[in-house]
Amino acid sequence: MIRRIFATAALGGSLALGGSLALGGATAAWAAPTTTAPSHFNCAKASKALSHIDKVESKDQAFVVKATSRETAATKAKHPKAAKLIQKRITAAQKREARATTRMQRIEAACPGSTATPSSSTTS
C-alpha cells in the first residue's frame, strides 16, 4: 500500500515537472542538437585545444591496449569481478575517445584554418 502511494507521488511529480517544461518552450531547444562549436569558442585557441584533445586520445588508446591484455589475463585466471571492472574502465575510455573525436570535429568545423598539430615540431 505504501509502495503504491510513493509510486503514485513520484509519477505525479515527474509528470508535473515534465508538463511545466513543455509549457515553458524549453523542449524546442532540445529538439535540434547543434553540430558546431559553441558561440563562445575562441578560434585563436583552437590549435591548443586540438593538440590537447589529441594528447588525451593517445593516452586513452594506450590505456585501452594495456587494459585489454589485463582483462584477458584476469579472465584466464578466473577472476570475473576483476575482468568486469577492467571492462568498465575500457568502456569509459572508449566513450571518452568518442566524445573527444566529436569535439575535435566540431572545433575543426567552426574554425576551418585550425588543424590538430603536435606541439613539438621537428625542424632541421
C-alpha positions as a printed NumPy array, in Angstrom:
array([[  0.   ,   0.   ,   0.   ],
       [  2.736,   2.428,   0.959],
       [  4.742,   1.493,  -2.151],
       [  1.754,   2.339,  -4.305],
       [  1.422,   5.736,  -2.632],
       [  5.089,   6.53 ,  -3.172],
       [  4.987,   5.327,  -6.773],
       [  1.912,   7.454,  -7.488],
       [  3.515,  10.51 ,  -5.901],
       [  6.746,  10.008,  -7.855],
       [  4.874,   9.55 , -11.126],
       [  2.689,  12.58 , -10.485],
       [  5.702,  14.697,  -9.608],
       [  7.585,  13.707, -12.737],
       [  4.545,  14.392, -14.918],
       [  4.104,  17.786, -13.306],
       [  7.764,  18.619, -13.872],
       [  7.697,  17.441, -17.475],
       [  4.49 ,  19.338, -18.15 ],
       [  5.925,  22.589, -16.815],
       [  8.997,  22.229, -19.023],
       [  6.865,  21.631, -22.108],
       [  4.772,  24.719, -21.404],
       [  7.856,  26.859, -20.972],
       [  9.07 ,  26.137, -24.507],
       [ 12.294,  24.584, -23.272],
       [ 11.777,  21.48 , -25.385],
       [ 12.358,  23.435, -28.59 ],
       [ 15.99 ,  23.944, -27.589],
       [ 16.434,  20.211, -27.037],
       [ 14.869,  19.195, -30.347],
       [ 17.736,  20.157, -32.668],
       [ 21.259,  19.464, -31.387],
       [ 23.961,  21.687, -32.806],
       [ 26.945,  20.309, -34.696],
       [ 29.164,  23.367, -34.462],
       [ 31.32 ,  24.64 , -31.65 ],
       [ 29.627,  26.893, -29.115],
       [ 29.471,  30.572, -29.991],
       [ 31.79 ,  31.424, -27.122],
       [ 34.622,  29.253, -28.506],
       [ 37.731,  31.268, -29.395],
       [ 39.265,  30.077, -32.676],
       [ 42.593,  31.595, -31.654],
       [ 42.884,  28.798, -29.094],
       [ 41.772,  26.064, -31.498],
       [ 45.225,  24.634, -32.184],
       [ 45.962,  24.387, -28.455],
       [ 42.62 ,  22.692, -27.8  ],
       [ 43.101,  20.287, -30.692],
       [ 46.588,  19.313, -29.536],
       [ 45.254,  18.721, -26.02 ],
       [ 42.433,  16.551, -27.373],
       [ 44.939,  14.625, -29.49 ],
       [ 47.139,  14.021, -26.429],
       [ 44.191,  12.77 , -24.371],
       [ 43.074,  10.458, -27.182],
       [ 46.537,   8.935, -27.495],
       [ 46.665,   8.282, -23.736],
       [ 43.232,   6.652, -23.856],
       [ 44.274,   4.452, -26.774],
       [ 47.398,   3.326, -24.924],
       [ 45.307,   2.584, -21.831],
       [ 42.801,   0.507, -23.821],
       [ 45.588,  -1.642, -25.259],
       [ 47.116,  -2.332, -21.836],
       [ 43.769,  -2.824, -20.118],
       [ 42.601,  -5.293, -22.735],
       [ 45.58 ,  -7.513, -22.027],
       [ 44.948,  -7.201, -18.278],
       [ 41.304,  -8.128, -18.795],
       [ 42.312, -11.198, -20.802],
       [ 44.736, -12.229, -18.067],
       [ 42.076, -11.776, -15.383],
       [ 39.606, -13.85 , -17.38 ],
       [ 42.144, -16.656, -17.862],
       [ 42.978, -16.585, -14.154],
       [ 39.239, -16.944, -13.383],
       [ 38.797, -13.549, -11.751],
       [ 35.45 , -12.461, -13.23 ],
       [ 34.939,  -9.489, -10.906],
       [ 38.305,  -8.01 , -11.814],
       [ 37.673,  -8.63 , -15.505],
       [ 34.284,  -6.927, -15.276],
       [ 35.798,  -3.912, -13.511],
       [ 38.54 ,  -3.607, -16.126],
       [ 35.919,  -3.858, -18.887],
       [ 34.003,  -0.959, -17.299],
       [ 37.14 ,   1.167, -17.373],
       [ 37.805,   0.217, -21.006],
       [ 34.263,   1.213, -21.944],
       [ 34.664,   4.545, -20.165],
       [ 37.928,   5.226, -22.012],
       [ 36.312,   4.386, -25.344],
       [ 33.413,   6.746, -24.592],
       [ 35.936,   9.46 , -23.718],
       [ 37.672,   8.88 , -27.049],
       [ 34.376,   9.145, -28.928],
       [ 33.493,  12.414, -27.185],
       [ 36.954,  13.8  , -27.919],
       [ 36.626,  12.89 , -31.589],
       [ 33.251,  14.619, -31.764],
       [ 34.654,  17.683, -30.019],
       [ 37.61 ,  17.747, -32.411],
       [ 35.292,  17.588, -35.427],
       [ 33.169,  20.445, -34.066],
       [ 36.208,  22.636, -33.492],
       [ 37.575,  21.904, -36.972],
       [ 34.165,  22.717, -38.486],
       [ 33.885,  26.005, -36.588],
       [ 37.49 ,  27.057, -37.211],
       [ 38.439,  25.742, -40.676],
       [ 42.043,  27.045, -40.6  ],
       [ 42.97 ,  25.103, -37.478],
       [ 44.452,  21.615, -37.536],
       [ 45.459,  19.122, -34.895],
       [ 49.231,  19.517, -34.919],
       [ 51.51 ,  18.202, -32.201],
       [ 53.047,  20.903, -30.029],
       [ 56.595,  19.689, -30.694],
       [ 57.569,  20.194, -34.331],
       [ 60.646,  18.624, -35.879],
       [ 62.65 ,  21.14 , -37.886],
       [ 66.165,  20.535, -39.152]])
